[in-house]
Amino acid sequence: MPIYDFVCSECDASRPVLVDYEAKEGLELICVHCGGVMRAAPVAMFTVIRSTKVEQSTNRKKIKPCGHAHHCRCAAIKQKAPIPFQKQIDEALGAGEHQ
């Protein structure tokens, strides 16, 4: 939502107000200094603020080859034989993602 400057027609006091465009058009404020009517001043300058694109992968935890997402020492352990129940583990983990 943009910030518009409202200026008093009698004492030229100004005040920033956060308001959308449609509401700004019909909005009249009372000046706290003199009691005059404050209306939105014409826009002289504006600034565009854009966000940088954040990679979605930063929100997800990286799964290690051992199956852990947390810090572990499984990578230091060398397996000589395949895990006997790996198929069942993969099926169980795959079923948990769809629920």
C-alpha positions in Angstrom: 0.0 0.0 0.0 1.4 3.4 -0.9 2.2 6.3 1.4 0.6 9.6 0.3 1.4 13.1 1.7 -1.6 14.9 2.9 -1.2 18.7 2.9 -3.3 21.3 4.8 -4.9 23.9 2.5 -4.5 26.6 5.2 -1.1 26.2 6.9 0.7 23.9 4.4 1.5 21.3 7.1 2.0 17.9 5.7 1.5 14.4 7.0 2.3 11.0 5.5 -0.7 8.6 5.4 -0.6 4.9 4.4 -3.8 4.4 2.3 -4.8 2.8 -1.0 -5.5 4.7 -4.2 -9.3 4.5 -4.1 -9.6 5.6 -0.4 -7.1 8.5 -1.0 -9.3 10.1 -3.6 -12.2 10.8 -1.3 -10.3 11.2 2.0 -10.1 14.5 3.8 -8.3 14.8 7.1 -8.4 17.5 9.7 -5.1 19.3 10.3 -3.8 18.9 13.9 -2.1 22.3 13.8 -4.8 24.7 12.6 -8.0 22.6 12.1 -7.9 23.1 8.3 -8.7 20.5 5.7 -5.9 18.2 4.5 -6.0 16.6 1.1 -3.7 14.3 -0.7 -0.9 16.1 -2.6 -0.1 15.1 -6.1 2.6 12.4 -6.3 6.0 14.0 -7.1 8.2 10.9 -6.8 7.8 7.3 -6.1 10.0 4.4 -5.3 9.6 0.8 -6.6 10.6 -1.9 -4.1 11.0 -5.4 -5.5 11.8 -8.6 -3.7 14.6 -10.8 -4.7 13.8 -14.3 -5.9 14.4 -16.8 -3.0 15.2 -20.3 -4.0 12.5 -22.7 -2.9 15.1 -25.4 -2.1 16.4 -23.3 0.9 13.2 -24.1 2.8 13.5 -27.8 2.4 16.0 -29.9 4.3 18.6 -31.6 2.2 18.3 -35.4 2.5 21.6 -37.2 2.7 22.3 -40.5 0.9 21.9 -42.2 4.3 18.3 -40.9 4.5 18.9 -38.4 7.3 18.1 -34.7 7.1 20.0 -33.8 10.3 23.8 -33.8 11.0 25.0 -37.4 11.3 28.1 -39.4 10.8 26.6 -42.0 8.5 28.6 -40.7 5.6 31.8 -41.7 7.5 30.6 -45.3 7.8 31.4 -47.3 4.7 28.8 -50.0 4.0 30.1 -53.2 2.5 26.8 -54.7 1.7 23.4 -53.1 0.7 20.9 -52.5 3.4 18.6 -55.6 3.5 15.4 -53.7 4.1 16.1 -50.7 1.8 13.1 -51.4 -0.4 10.7 -51.4 2.5 12.2 -48.3 3.9 11.9 -46.5 0.6 8.3 -47.6 0.2 7.4 -46.4 3.8 9.1 -43.0 3.2 7.4 -42.6 -0.2 3.9 -43.4 1.3 4.5 -40.8 4.0 5.0 -38.0 1.5 1.6 -38.5 -0.1 -0.4 -38.3 3.1 
